[in-house]
Amino acid sequence: MDWTETSRTRLMTIEDAVALVKSGQTIVTGIPEPVYFLNALAQRTDLSDVSVTSALGGPGLQAIAQNPGFAAITSFSNIYIRDDVLAGRIAFRPGGFFGAAKQMTSLKPDLVVLTVTAPEADGTVRPGCVMAFDDTLMRNAKESGATVLALVDENEPRAYGAAFHVSDFDGIIPQPAKEAAPRLLYEESPHASAIAETLAEFVPDGATLQGGVGDVPDFALAKLTHLKDPGVHTEVLGAGLATLVDQGIATSIHKPRNTGKATYTMANGQAIDMVGDDERYRILGSSDCLDPRIIAENPRLRCVNAAVAVDLYGQGSAEMVNGKQFSGIGGQQDFLRACHLSEDALAIIVLESTARNDTISRICPVIPEGNVISATRYDIDVVITEYGAAVLQHATVKERAERLIAIAHPKFREELERGARERGILTN
């Protein structure tokens, strides 16, 4: 039976959905962004003082930002909205994913809109490629009396794990059939093999892997095919980790929770097409997936994340370039905190030694003024570039600088040593 028949009492047209919005209201959307709803809402010219928060904004929030009747807010800048964030048309609200549900709930939304898959015969409604904080957001919204709508995108994968029920929603909006959005495809770093070879030295058999967003961690993790029975517990499931699962390498049999399942809260790129109808994966809400206490339960945790730059003190910047918001912190901070709670964990940063055709060193004397610190010097255990590894755990300030200079691009090492001496880090 067609899903619209089983859910007909809650069906709502897009026109009726956007008509619910009144001036002065607060709207919060889940992830993925309900672009169809936001594009329709942006056409209304009779509204004023409407706040729209999309934690991972895209084309829909960009459309909202062009309408003077709305205030657009996000917590993660990206290729779609970066110019609008820099120009101030979209406000940036810093926040990690574990704390996002609390942050979103504190906004006391009048309306919540979530993107989901088509309801199943038993009323199950799956979140698609992302759950993140959507389950907590929906639950808290219902408790406060807010209206919760579901936008059905039939291109979303049917992922096993945390899910909703059709009765959770006040209205269900069918989205017209469309082609699936192009998947994000990373271009493999020419240094991926060298970085992976060094990374392998720090990842034992049976380790639990987390991978951050970006081509460097994604491709480096994909090359760890020698491992025996690693597990996966990650925020963003990229093609690298999904490939290890697909090949039967990452079995997750040593994990204490969701044993035998690769757990994640967001699938990205090609991984979106790999998780659907596959029992080896479990999608979780961020309250479970990104709770540092739960993450830390996993054995031999290896959190492998990216950074834009790392300075000689061992501080990492992952979200700003030249003082401008480039992305967001996502769940990186949650996994860094988890490493502190586990005796056998390592927080690893992987990055290429240079940027812009070897004209800029990603290892720098100090994170430039105007850029925020995403990972403090107390958070990072190991930094890896194509030139090797700098073990920062338990190292003195001098030792950190020496080890980081040793893995910088050779053309910048003298300059970095000079910068370290000017700051008193190196004295002889």
Order of alpha helices (4+ residues) and beta strands (2+ residues): alpha-alpha-beta-alpha-beta-alpha-beta-alpha-beta-alpha-beta-beta-alpha-beta-beta-beta-alpha-beta-alpha-beta-beta-alpha-beta-beta-alpha-beta-alpha-alpha-beta-beta-beta-beta-beta-alpha-beta-beta-beta-beta-beta-beta-alpha-alpha
